[in-house]
Structure formats: C-alpha cells, structure tokens
Amino acid sequence: MTPLATDPTLENFGTDPFWLVLLKAVFIFVFLVVMVLFTIVYERKVVAYMQARVGPNRTGPGGWLQSLADGIKLALKEEVIPALADKPVYFLAPVLATVPAFLAFSVIPFGPMVSIFGTQTPLQLTDLPVGVLVVFACSSLGVYGIVLAGWASGSTYPLLGGLRSAAQMISYEIAMGLSLVAVFLYANTMSTSAIVTAQQDTWYGLLLLPSFLIYAVAVVGETNRAPFDLPEAESELVGGFHTEYSSLKFALFFLAEYANMVTVSALATTLFLGGWRAPFPISTVWEGANSGWWPMLWFFGKVLLCLFVFVWLRGTLPRLRYDQFMHFGWKFLVPAGLVWILFIGAFSVLREEGYDTRQILLYGVLPLMVLIIVVTYLWPENGSADDEDDEDEELPPARGARGTDGGGMFPVPPMDLVVPPSPRLRAQRPITVPATTETDDTDPPAGETR
Amino acid sequence: MTTLAAAAELSRSETVVFWILGPIALAGAFGTVLARNAIHSALFLVMTMASLGAFYFVLEAPFLGVVQIIVYTGAIMILFLFVLMLVGRDASDSIVETLRGQRWAATLFGIGFAALAGGGIYRALDEVALVGLTGVNANGGNVLRIAELTFTKYLFAFELTSALLITAAVGAMVLTHVEREPGERRGQRQLSKDRVRSARPSPLPGPGVYATHHSIATPALLPDGTVAQESVSRLVEPVLPAEPGLGIRPELEPAVPGRDRVVSTTTTAADGPDLPGSQSGGPASVTGTREPRGASQQRQTDPTARTGSVGGGAERSE
C-alpha cells in the first residue's frame, strides 16, 4: 500500500503559481462544457441505438455537432419572461443552478503529479481535507436554482415542479451522504486525492458494493434523471420547474443538468472506481499506465461508462410514481445505508482490535448471514390483502354483450342502437344501424326522433 | 488556503477575503430584515450564511465551513423556502402598522442592542492575541480534531442536541399521523378492480373548455346538446357558455336538485354586450359568463378571492 511517488498528497496543493491555477480552472470549465455537448449527443445516440433508430446524424461528422448547433440556436432564441415572474429571482435561478455544478468539479482528481511547463503539479484544481464534502455542498446549493426557478416563474406547474424537486433532492442527498460515509470510514480521509490513493489495491466499488449501489441510485434521484425525473415529469407538470424559461436561461438549466451528471459520474469514478488509476488488466501488464498523462484517459473512460449507465437507465425504465419514489428513498435507501454503515463501523473496530479479516468473516459475518436467511425463511407469510382476494373472487360477466345470454362476451353496442341526430345538423336524417332497417326512410322528418 | 501557516497575524489573502465577504454578509443581514417579500428575505439570509461558510474556510476550519453550507444553507434554508412557497408568492409584508409606534421602538431598541452587543464583543476581543488554528489542526488535521472534541469532551452536549432533534422529529410525526384501520387503505390494485366493476370504468368526461372560456367550470356537452353533469367537479359551480353558435339546448338539460339555477340559462339573454368573448380575460369574464343566470347572482363567489390562490397563473388580476 505504499503510495507511488506520483500520488499527490494534500501538501501538493495550494502551491501552484497563479497562471497554473487559472489554466486548470479554464481547463475544467472547457472540459465540462465540451462534456455536456458531447453527453447530449451521446445520450441521443445511445438511446437511438437501444430503440433501433439512427439518432442525430445530420450536423457535423456523424451528427456529433448536433448539440452545439442546438445550443447556438437556443442562445439566439427570443426570451419570454412571464408577466408575473419575480424578476430578480427569475434571473438568479439559472445562475444558481449552473455555478455549483461547475464548482463541484474543482476537487475531482484527473490524474497524478505531472509536469506542466516545468512545474510539478497534481492534475486537480485543488483539494481539501474535506474535498468530497465540497462536492456535496455544491449539490445542496444546486437545489436552490431549481426551487427558485419554480417559484419565481409565477405559475402553477413550475411551482409544483420546484417543490417536488426540493423534496426529492433533499431526500436523496441523505441517502447519497450515507453511502459516502462507508468510503470515509474505509479510506480514513475525505480528500478526493487521498481516496484515490487508498484504492490502489481494490476499488471501493467492489469492496463496498452496497455503498456503491446506494450511491448509484441516489445520484440518479439527485440529478433528476429518468426514472426519477419527477420534477420535470412532462405528463404531469408540462416541463416542471423550467416550464416558463426560454432562450439562454433554459440553456443554462440544460447545461446544469448535464454538468451535474458528469460531476456525479466523476465522483463515482473517484470514490468507487479507483479514480484515474488504470483498470485491472492494464495496470498489471503495463507499469507506466498510472503515471504521466495516461491516467486522464482511464478517468475519461470510466466517466463515460458511468454516463452510459445513466443513459441506459433512461432508455430502459419508466418513470416512478412520486409516492413510490419517496417510499423507496426514505424507507429503503436510507435504512439500508444506515445498516451498512453500522456493519462497516463494526468491521473497522474489530480490525483495529486485532482480528484479521478472515476471522471476522468466519465468526461474525457468516453466522449473521445464516441467521438472516433463517429468519427470512421462518418469517410468517403475510401476503397483501389484494393478492388474497384474487383467488376467491370471480369477475362478473361483461355487460352489454350481443348475445341473449350475455355471459363472457366482449361488450359490444346493442343491435338496435339508434344514434340521436346532432342538433347542429338538423337537416340530416337520423342515423341508424343498417342491420336493423325497420324504420322507413320516408318516415320521420329530421329532428323528430326525440 | 489549507496550507496557510500564518499563525500570529492575518495574511494578506485573509484580509482581502474578509473585506470582500464581510460587506456581502452584512448586506445579506440587512436585506433579511428589510426585504418586503418573505422569499427575498430568506434568500438574503442564505447569502449571509454562505459568506459565513466561506469565512470558516479562510479561518482554517474547512469542516465547519462545509457543514455550514451543507446544513444551514443547503438543508435548513431550503426547508424554509419550501414552507414560504406553500404560503403563497404574494405574501408580502403589509405596510400597515398594527401596533402604534412599534416600528420606531423596534428600530431604536435594535440599534441599541446592536451597539451593546457589538461594543461588548469589541471590548472582549480587543486584548485577545491572534492564535490561529495551526496548532490545533496540526495533529491529525481539522476533521479529526473536531471529531475528537465532539465525541469526548462535548459528548453530553452533542447527545442532548441529538435527543432534542429526535424529539422534534417524533413530535412532528405524531402530530401529522393519520389513524387508519387495518385494511382501510385500498391499494392501487384494489382501486383499479373496483373501478372496472363500477358503473363507469372509464374516466369522467373532461370539462368543456372552449376558445372563449378557459374556466374548468364550463361543463361538457353531450351529443344532443345537453350538459354532461359529471364533467364538472362537485366543488365548482357549472357555468354554461352562453353563446348562440354552440347550439346549446338548455331545455333539454336534466334538472338536478341543487343545480337548477344553472340549467335555467337561456341563450337569448347572452346576446348583446354581455358576450364573454368580447371581454378581456380575467375575473371580469368569469362574471360575464354568469350574468345570464340572474337567479344565481347572489351565490357567486367573489372573483377577487380566486386571484389570491397560490400561483394563480390562469386567472391573473390586472
């Protein structure tokens, strides 16, 4: 577990000259914007592939400039501000949504120590003893953008969407925070670069699989992505919080959503997938894979993989109902996170007491699992009431069947159906079903049937 | 900022940050008090809290800074906003003084209190030497030191605080709890079964919203021109579109007890200046459509009462 010489520690930060800080900041900004443009096309292409379509293929080589063209179009569009909007807050909201999304990326490590124009520096803008919490703080500030957008629009649907998103993001932030605690306990640090260093042997995604799963579910809720995209559920809320936004302000919300997606993917990479370290077969075969500028490639690949999962989820799962969603967050994710932390805490304490991992697994975890399995099997079955009445109840025969007995046939209109004439078309004759032409054509003048 | 080693005196960057963030924090504090709109007030408070969080960073307490932003700015103020938004967006302060002279008194006492507190703090801190957190942070870092203090020296206070929060949470749950018999709550499956077996398995007809009426109180019309009573919610009074072109035949409407006022509408009464289509949108048109029903005039709801609803986007007051 001895860290490589190229692994940055906290002492390596805060010593960069000003021009280098500026360079890194500009790089992060450009990286995120390009990633957003890329992700939008990427998402459309992946979803198109999953649905056996072609996807965007007109603008630029292979359609890859589609999102750029869309972005330019969006920025040049006319801006409509609702008359009832609260102007200052209406202007502030997209900014508040976008800025934290970019800010969070400042603590994401791209790679080890490299030499930039002769200066040894880590490939990371900055790091803090509480680095991961900074990302967390940024995501909690990002909620403001959405909530205020909903409120300031002065319209009902955005308000409902904004309130929904506030409740949703706060709830899932708790689950997300709990999933991170296990990583902190295991790595003994909260700085992102040190967490990457600590994953030299095993990725935390494997070691702390439940944490990783909880994190993966929670960030989908946190970024308002399908199947948890309830704040902008089109079928219920038109567009949700950004219904009343147009032009560049809408583009900012779009940007923030995708930037958040990239950020949580990068954080998942950093915390659970070994950060910028080369994946298993490469790192064993090739010594130099973890030094120099190569790690940026591995990092980028892992982020892309996480983004693919986001798109995959969107292409596969239908949107959840709001109460099911809240149920899942509070009654499953949060308790599961707490139990897992308890388990990890006990594990850490036992290890510090001098028991080795095999002993703990054999005498602690194995009996516990057996106990859980036995209890689950012996637990009295209490099927829900709905399932029980399935068996003893019989569906009544469909009504209105054409036959005289009427039982079990598909409901069809009666044979002697007479459609009343439309009052607007008085000149017309009553429409009758041709099969029962008992009424003479000459008989009733129009409109007299009633 | 993390590796700042300035122990004895303020470094230049600290001073710069202080003079930038200090006024911002102060402006936020004043804005909180002076803003007329409750949401603006809360936002100014967020500004102050975020600046305080940044101050903690500068003072070499990054953990406190982040917690300040996550907990206060991120969670508590969002909940504040949540409640304020549900109150309604037009809930600005009224300028009417309910207690005579209270504004002057409040200003006077406020300034007095600020002077007393500020003077006291200034006097108390005047002779304190600047120590910095470098020594405290040295052994294991800021986070570990805070954890050690919290879980050893201040454990009792910490546990008491958590007990207080738990009590509050349990209290909130008890107050909002709804008592239900077992089996009283029907599941989605049961509901859908009941619906299929009922007399009407299909959804209720939607209201008849025409180009000249955006009110959901406009009932839908059946093919023969009669009113579909189920198309209007029980909670609103149906308002017939009194327009000759629509071919309404009020004489055909089934008389419903309690709604007879509505069905007595005649199309002829609407001809003339009362045509709702000729008026601009807004509460006035709501009144306009009701005018033909002379009998129900006194039962009308006050049109101004509707505009005060939360985010009433559809019916706005001029």
Chai-1 contact restraints between the chains, C-beta under 6 A:
chainA,res_idxA,chainB,res_idxB,connection_type,confidence,min_distance_angstrom,max_distance_angstrom,comment,restraint_id
A,G14,B,T2,contact,1.0,0.0,6.0,A-B,restraint_1
A,G14,B,T3,contact,1.0,0.0,6.0,A-B,restraint_2
A,L128,B,T2,contact,1.0,0.0,6.0,A-B,restraint_3
A,L128,B,P62,contact,1.0,0.0,6.0,A-B,restraint_4
A,P129,B,P62,contact,1.0,0.0,6.0,A-B,restraint_5
A,P129,B,G141,contact,1.0,0.0,6.0,A-B,restraint_6
A,P129,B,N142,contact,1.0,0.0,6.0,A-B,restraint_7
A,P129,B,V143,contact,1.0,0.0,6.0,A-B,restraint_8
A,V130,B,P62,contact,1.0,0.0,6.0,A-B,restraint_9
A,V130,B,F63,contact,1.0,0.0,6.0,A-B,restraint_10
A,V130,B,V66,contact,1.0,0.0,6.0,A-B,restraint_11
A,L133,B,V66,contact,1.0,0.0,6.0,A-B,restraint_12
A,F136,B,I70,contact,1.0,0.0,6.0,A-B,restraint_13
A,A137,B,V66,contact,1.0,0.0,6.0,A-B,restraint_14
A,A137,B,I69,contact,1.0,0.0,6.0,A-B,restraint_15
A,A137,B,I70,contact,1.0,0.0,6.0,A-B,restraint_16
A,S140,B,I70,contact,1.0,0.0,6.0,A-B,restraint_17
A,S140,B,G74,contact,1.0,0.0,6.0,A-B,restraint_18
A,V143,B,I78,contact,1.0,0.0,6.0,A-B,restraint_19
A,V147,B,L81,contact,1.0,0.0,6.0,A-B,restraint_20
A,W151,B,M85,contact,1.0,0.0,6.0,A-B,restraint_21
A,S155,B,G313,contact,1.0,0.0,6.0,A-B,restraint_22
A,T156,B,G311,contact,1.0,0.0,6.0,A-B,restraint_23
A,T156,B,G313,contact,1.0,0.0,6.0,A-B,restraint_24
A,L159,B,G311,contact,1.0,0.0,6.0,A-B,restraint_25
A,A166,B,I78,contact,1.0,0.0,6.0,A-B,restraint_26
A,A166,B,F82,contact,1.0,0.0,6.0,A-B,restraint_27
A,A385,B,G183,contact,1.0,0.0,6.0,A-B,restraint_28
A,D386,B,G187,contact,1.0,0.0,6.0,A-B,restraint_29
A,D386,B,R189,contact,1.0,0.0,6.0,A-B,restraint_30
A,D386,B,Q190,contact,1.0,0.0,6.0,A-B,restraint_31
A,P420,B,D224,contact,1.0,0.0,6.0,A-B,restraint_32
A,P423,B,G225,contact,1.0,0.0,6.0,A-B,restraint_33
A,P423,B,G247,contact,1.0,0.0,6.0,A-B,restraint_34
A,P423,B,R249,contact,1.0,0.0,6.0,A-B,restraint_35
A,R424,B,G247,contact,1.0,0.0,6.0,A-B,restraint_36
